[in-house]
Each structure stands twice: as structure tokens, then as C-alpha cells.
Amino acid sequence: MSKTLTDVLSSNPGDNGRIGELDGLRGIAIAMVVIFHYFQITLVARPGSAIAYLQAAARLSWTGVDLFFVLSGFLIGGILLDSRASTNYYSVFYKRRFLRIVPVYAVTLLLTAVLVSLRLGPESGPFQWLTTEGAPWYAYLTFTQNFWMTHAGSFGCNGLAMTWSLAVEEQFYLTVPLYIRALSRRWLARFLVIGICGAPLLRTLLLRFGSDSSVGIYTMMLCRSDALLLGVLAAVLLRNDRCRERIRSAGIAFYISIPMFLVGLGFLTVRAWNLNTSIMKSVGYTWVALFYVTILLFVLTRPDSVFSRALRMKWLCWLGTLAYGIYLFHTGVQYLLFGLIWGCGAKISSVPTFLVTVAAMAVTVLLAQLSWRFEQPLIRMGRQANFDFGATQPLEAPASGVRLVYR
């Protein structure tokens, strides 16, 4: 007999009640991000070679961040929906988010500040990208570096360029709890649809009338809210009995839509893979997010499928648990090793430089594993803060047994 959705969301394939399918998707997302930064940007391949074709096939690996956005919207949206009637709704949510995100991020900022202060050589030397100041430090401390990047038209330097996506998520956490708390389930769904449709419209308007809006279109929360809100919408749908059954029984719809999305992704890979192309900036981000949320709904409603079983593989779930640390450390480690060993920036042009990249991956995973040991007690501390419903019942309570866990 096939498992129900409740069985999937309540299952315990790993430690601490984590959901295997979601950890597996998170593992894929962080692998895509690392592939893009380690091999797509830095690899110098001879045109027409097998490596060049492999590199071309991975052009959209940067969209791993969009998969992260969909997963964040789904997980955080689900938790907020389940606790929206609690008396300590905001305090518990923000305490847990603080303990999950800020301590490790603060350590990363401190280590980066130390590297910047050391300088490690002339401004034009091998450590230029890693040790040159990027956004003002107050921007990183307040999770507003994406505003600075938009204003400067640059992602900055010092190994923290990728934290624009963390800033987007933090800004999302400041806004979405208000709407989930205030709106009924029906009006929330309408709001989400408006926000999802509004994001590509806003990007198109900025593309048409903005003088130099490429970085802003990519890094501002309102411009990227379609992926986040699609995740929240998925959480809303799976908490509605009728919608959940329709999704579970929509086999034909999945077998039509998934190939359709893949064809679109193939077109984007060939013709508009760069995040600065007009197609990608207008509707491409939304197309990618729709594909990822479709995959999310598929694996959660079909736990016995081959893909769902693959996502529950231990090594992939393990990679998903380390995703946050890998995300924070991987670019800094790569540039630091290349500077120390080769005296240049990260660039793969030979077998030895490839081996340095592999070493950077190993060091990054090791640091992420050590970081996870530091993160675990903080996560447990956050979970000790429970939502209190008092004498009331949760508004529009989720299906019996359905629960989600913090990542």
C-alpha cells in the first residue's frame, strides 16, 4: 500500500525527524550551487570538447538558489500556517530563525573580516577577490547587502557575494509571517497568486524602464518573491484535504507538466541560460521556480516513486543537512586555496588546478560537518521554544499528523 502524504511528512527516515525528500532536494540544490561556482564560472574548457559540452549542460546550475527559495517558502510557510493561532507566534518563530541562521553567519562574517584585515598581498594579487572589501559591513550585519549590490551594480567581493540570497530570505521572514497571521486561508492563497504573478511583471518593468537593473532584478526580494511564494502556496495546498487529494491523483498532469517544464529549461539552457538575458530576467526565473515547485509536490505526494526513493538516499540527505555550512564557506575556501597554492584567483585550466578545486570541495564539506556539530545544539535550543495555543485550537489546523521540521 502506498504511503499517504501524512506518512511522508511525519516519517523519520533520518535523525531528528527530518523529512528525507526535502533533505534530498536541499542536497541537490547545494550541489548545483557548488557546481556553478566551482566549475561553471572557473573552468576553462576547449570549445567542442566533451568537457565543454558537460559545462554547457550545467549552465543552469546557478538556479540551485531558486530551489532553495522554493524549499524555504514551503518549510517556513508550513510552520507558520501550523502555528498561526499561537499566542507566541512571532517570538518563537524569530527565536528559532535567529538560532538557526545568525550564529554560523556571524562566525563567517568574523572570519571574512579577519581575512580582509590581513590583506595577504597587493590589491592586484591572488587574494584580491577574497580580501577586498565588498559591501559595507553594516549591510552584511543587517542583511541588507542586496540593497547595496543593487545600488552598486555589483555583487562585491570578500567571499560574501553569495549572501545576497540569505538577505532575501531574511527579508522574506520579516514579511510573510504578517500575512499568514492576518489573512484567512482563502485570502492568503489569493495574495500568494498575486505576488507570484507580480514578480515577473515587476522584473519586466524594471527591464524595460530601469537604466541598469540587472543586479537588482536578480538580488531584490520583491523580484525573486515568485519562488518563495510558490513554496508557501505549495504548503497551503497540501494542508487542504481537497487540494491534497487532487494533487495526489493528478498523475497525468504531472506527466505532462514536468516534460513541458524540462523542454522550457532546455530552451533556456541553449538560448538564455545567463541570468542577465532578458528572457531569464522577465519570465525565466518564474519558469524555473514553477518547475521546482512541481517537483516538490510530486515527490511529497508520491513517496514510492523512483525519484522520491532516490532523494532519500543517505548520502544525499547528509549533503542536505550540511547545505547551510557549505553555502557559507565554499567560495571563500576555493579562492583561499587557489591563492595559497597557485598564487592566482580560482581558475581551472589543468589537471593540477582541477585537483585544487576538488581539495576545496573536500575542505568545504569538512568545515560544514564541523559547523553542523555547532549548529545542532542551537537548533535543539530553538525547538525547546514551543508554540503555545492556550485554550484555543489552531486556525484551520493542518491534516492530522502532518508536521514539518526546521532545516
C-alpha positions, 0 to 999 in steps of 0.5 A: 500500500502506498504511503499517504502524504501524512506518512511522508511528512511525519516519517523519520527516515533520518535523525531528528525527524527530518523529512528525507525528500526535502533533505534530498532536494536541499542536497541537490540544490547545494550541489548545483550551487557548488557546481556553478561556482566551482566549475561553471564560472572557473573552468576553462574548457576547449570549445567542442570538447566533451568537457565543454559540452558537460559545462554547457549542460550545467549552465543552469546550475546557478538556479540551485538558489531558486530551489532553495527559495522554493524549499524555504517558502514551503518549510517556513510557510508550513510552520507558520500556517501550523502555528498561526493561532499561537499566542507566541507566534512571532517570538518563537518563530524569530527565536528559532530563525535567529538560532538557526541562521545568525550564529554560523553567519556571524562566525563567517562574517568574523572570519571574512573580516579577519581575512580582509584585515590581513590583506595577504598581498597587493590589491592586484594579487591572488587574494584580491577577490577574497580580501577586498572589501565588498559591501559595507559591513553594516549591510552584511550585519543587517542583511541588507547587502542586496540593497547595496549590490543593487545600488552598486551594480555589483555583487562585491567581493570578500567571499560574501557575494553569495549572501545576497540570497540569505538577505532575501530570505531574511527579508522574506521572514520579516514579511510573510509571517504578517500575512499568514497571521492576518489573512484567512486561508482563502485570502492568503492563497489569493495574495500568494497568486498575486505576488507570484504573478507580480514578480515577473511583471515587476522584473519586466518593468524594471527591464524595460524602464530601469537604466541598469537593473540587472543586479537588482532584478536578480538580488531584490526580494520583491523580484525573486518573491515568485519562488518563495511564494510558490513554496508557501502556496505549495504548503497551503495546498497540501494542508487542504484535504481537497487540494491534497487529494487532487494533487495526489491523483493528478498523475497525468498532469504531472506527466505532462507538466514536468516534460513541458517544464524540462523542454522550457529549461532546455530552451533556456539552457541553449538560448538564455541560460545567463541570468542577465538575458532578458528572457531569464530576467522577465519570465525565466526565473518564474519558469524555473521556480514553477518547475521546482515547485512541481517537483516538490509536490510530486515527490511529497505526494508520491513517496514510492516513486523512483525519484522520491526513493532516490532523494532519500538516499543517505548520502544525499540527505547528509549533503542536505543537512550540511547545505547551510555550512557549505553555502557559507564557506565554499567560495571563500575556501576555493579562492583561499586555496587557489591563492595559497597554492597557485598564487592566482584567483580560482581558475581551472585550466589543468589537471593540477588546478582541477585537483585544487578545486576538488581539495576545496570541495573536500575542505568545504564539506569538512568545515560544514560537518564541523559547523553542523556539530555547532549548529545542532545544539542551537537548533535543539535550543530553538525547538525547546521554544514551543508554540503555545495555543492556550485554550484555543485550537489552531486556525484551520489546523493542518491534516492530522499528523502532518508536521514539518521540521526546521532545516 
